[in-house]
């Protein structure tokens, strides 16, 4: 279970940080360090299960929600690294039927 989570995390870092060698290297070092720290945990312990769950959640977040951008030289544009795993919303989550109000950062939105 831990090995699968570790591999999943490494694949996610490769996809999310493919063209950014410094961040890719740093994220992989962090993953390795964390897994080595938790190496002594008993496989069925709550701490081990929580650590594996956390690794899987981080991997999923990196795959679906992290998009890196690079400034296009000489322009006010950025090239984004959007890939097949990037989560794309259709704005259905922000539609508010029946006049419901949502407050975000002290600002109220009314549907």
N, C-alpha and C positions, 0 to 999 in steps of 0.2 A: 504494500500500500504506500509506504513512504517513498520507495524507489519510483513508482509510477507518478506520484505527486511531484517529485524532484524533476523527473524528465518533462512532465507537463509544464512546470515552471520554466525550465531551460528553453523549451520550444517557444513558450510565450514571450520570453525576453528576446529571442532571436527574431521573432516576427515584429514585435513592437519597436525594437531598437536596432533594426537591421543595418541601417546606414550610419549609426552613431556608435562608433567603436568604443569610445570612452564610457558612455552610459551602459552599453551592452556588457563590457568587461566589469564595470562596477556592480551592475545588478546581478551578474553571475557570481561574483565574489561574495556578495551579500547573501545570496541564496545558499551557496556552499557553506559559508560560515554559520548560518542559522541551522542548517541541517546537521552540521558537525556538532554544534552545541547541544542539539537535541538527540544526538546519537545514542546516548546512554539511557534514554527513556524506555520503559517497558512497552512493547508494541500495543498492548491492550489498555495501557494507562490512559486516563482522561486527558492528561497533558499531551501525550503523544497524538491521540486522536484530534485534539484541538489544534496542535501544530500542523498536522497533515491537512486538516480542513482549512486552516488559514492559508497554507501554501496553495491549495487548489483555488481558493477564493482570489488570492493575489494573481494567480495565473489567468483566471477568467477575466478579472478586471483589466489586466494588461492587454489581453487579446481583444476585448470588446470596447474598451473605453479610452485607451491611450493612443493618441495620434500625434506623431511628431511632425513638425513643419520646419522647412528650411527656406530662408529668405532668398528670393530670386535676385541675383546680382543685377544692380542697376535699375531695379523696379521696386515699387511698393507692393509687391505680391509675395506670397509664401506658397511653396509647393508642399502639399500635405501628403503624408504617407498613409493614405486610406487603403486598407486591404480587405480581402474577402471576409475576415472575421470581425471587422469594425461594425459595431452596433449602430444602425441608422434608425432614427426615430421618424415617425410620421406626424408628430405633434398631437396625436390623439390624447396623450397624457395631459396636455395643457388645456384642452377644451373643457369648459366648466358649464354643464347644463343646469337649468333651473335657477339661474342667478346666484349660484354659489360663489363665495369669495375665498380667495387664497391669499395669505400674507407671506411674503418672502422678503427677508432682510428689511422688515418694517414697511414695505410697500404692499398695498392691497391691490389685487387684480380682481376684477368683477367680470363674470362671464355673461 
